[in-house]
Amino acid sequence: MTKRQQKIPDFEAALAELETLVERMEQGDLSLDESLKQFERGIKLTRSCQQSLRDAEQKVQVLLEKNGQETLEPFDSDA
């Protein structure tokens, strides 16, 4: 495994890499071995993105609690 594959980038870079990876895999031009490697990388990127989102949600929760709001309210996209 190369250093590039081991390093997990920040959220935006990980998401961009994941999108590129999915596009490459959808083309169907990769060998089985390369597809498996790309799939494994995609899983790592997905987990990294999920963790980044959980961390961000936790930070928002802490900030809301500091401001006297105890619960998160659902986002209303129509507002």
Beta strands, then each sheet from edge to edge (+ up, - down):
end
